[in-house]
Amino acid sequence: MWKSPAFALVGIGFQFAISIVGMTLLGRWLDGKFGTDPVLTLVFLVLGLLAGFTGAYRQLRDVLAQIGNGRGGRR
């Protein structure tokens, strides 16, 4: 999958940040469209956090399995 665990860790951080920022911006845009400030921004922020943590956990589990520290945790 990854040639180096360092590249995988950068990818994990990037995915985590993009999911949080992207979902927050989507919520902000929807708030502007429907006039529900800040309800949808907060809802989508929480969804972005959940998606970010879930994705980061899955990728980190795969990286650890790849370098030998996550024995038995592969899908």
C-alpha positions in Angstrom: 0.0 0.0 0.0 2.4 2.7 1.2 6.1 2.7 0.5 7.0 4.4 3.7 5.1 4.7 7.0 6.0 8.4 7.0 4.0 9.0 3.8 1.1 7.1 5.4 1.2 9.3 8.4 1.1 12.4 6.3 -1.9 11.0 4.4 -3.7 10.3 7.7 -3.2 13.9 8.8 -4.3 15.2 5.5 -7.4 13.1 5.4 -8.3 14.1 9.0 -7.9 17.8 8.2 -9.7 17.7 4.9 -12.7 15.9 6.4 -13.1 18.4 9.3 -12.6 21.5 7.2 -14.6 20.2 4.2 -17.6 19.2 6.4 -17.5 22.5 8.3 -17.4 24.5 5.1 -20.4 22.5 3.8 -22.3 23.2 7.0 -21.4 26.9 6.8 -22.6 27.1 3.2 -25.9 25.3 4.1 -26.4 27.7 7.0 -26.1 30.6 4.7 -28.5 29.0 2.2 -31.2 28.2 4.8 -30.5 30.9 7.4 -29.9 28.5 10.3 -26.7 30.0 11.6 -24.8 28.2 13.3 -26.8 25.0 13.7 -25.7 23.2 10.5 -22.1 24.3 10.8 -21.9 22.6 14.2 -23.7 19.5 13.0 -21.4 19.1 10.0 -18.4 19.9 12.2 -19.3 17.0 14.4 -19.9 14.8 11.4 -16.5 15.8 10.0 -14.8 15.0 13.3 -16.4 11.5 13.4 -15.5 10.9 9.7 -11.9 12.1 10.4 -11.4 10.0 13.4 -12.9 6.9 11.7 -10.7 7.3 8.6 -7.6 8.1 10.6 -8.2 5.0 12.8 -8.6 2.7 9.8 -5.5 4.0 8.1 -3.4 4.0 11.2 -4.5 0.4 11.9 -3.4 -0.6 8.4 0.0 1.2 8.7 0.7 -0.5 12.0 -0.1 -3.8 10.5 2.2 -3.1 7.6 5.2 -2.3 9.8 4.5 -5.2 12.1 3.1 -3.6 15.2 -0.6 -4.3 14.5 -0.6 -8.1 14.4 -4.1 -9.6 14.1 -5.9 -6.3 13.4 -6.2 -6.6 9.6 -9.5 -6.8 7.9 
